[in-house]
Amino acid sequence: MFKKHEIFKTDKYNMLTVEVQGKTLIVREISDQWGEDTHTFISRPEMMHWAQNRFRATDFVGREEELEAIMAALKEV
């Protein structure tokens, strides 16, 4: 069984999950605007690099706590 981490979920259409399959990390990003995007990473540093580019501070102006929570949850995977 693979270990699945729920990073955030606002409703059933907006969520981010990470599945750990051995050394591989599969990030599923589901949104009501874009559908489902799946990203596969071989290492945690690679995933964190993607996350830092995907979740920029300029996109979270006024919601810095939400950005910090997402990044902290990704670091705990």
Number of C-alpha atoms within 10 A of each C-alpha: 5 8 11 15 16 15 19 16 12 9 9 9 15 16 17 21 17 21 17 16 13 9 10 13 21 18 21 17 19 18 16 11 8 10 10 15 11 12 13 14 16 13 11 16 11 12 19 15 10 13 14 11 9 10 14 11 14 9 11 13 11 10 11 12 11 13 17 14 13 15 16 12 14 20 12 9 15
